[in-house]
Amino acid sequence: MSSIDSKLISRNVTISGHRTSIRLEVHMWEAFDEICAREGMNAHQLCSMIDSSRGDSSRTAAVRAYAVNYFRSAATEEGHRQAGHGSIPQNASDNIRSLSA
């Protein structure tokens, strides 16, 4: 990750058949695009899904909150286990020590 770029970038999306724009920072758009790729959705589909449960917050705030919560969930121990990474199992570190002895 490079420097923090706070410049806002606007993108047009269609949410439930209505065209609108959302302004996010470069890194937020990158995170959003990663989520879309991981979930097999395009930006319009993901924005529509987020919009359907956003409550009283703005669309932009809802997209930001969704992205943060998505990655926070992945950062939990269970999220790490499901993704196949995280802490190294004890027997794996024992095997590495025995190979180097």
Sequence and secondary structure as in RCSB ss.txt:
>XXXX:A:sequence
MSSIDSKLISRNVTISGHRTSIRLEVHMWEAFDEICAREGMNAHQLCSMIDSSRGDSSRTAAVRAYAVNYFRSAA
TEEGHRQAGHGSIPQNASDNIRSLSA
>XXXX:A:secstr
  S    EEEEEEEETTEEEEEEEEHHHHHHHHHHHHHHT  HHHHHHHHHTT TTS HHHHHHHHHHHHHHHHT
SHHHHHHHT SS  HHHHHHHHHHH 
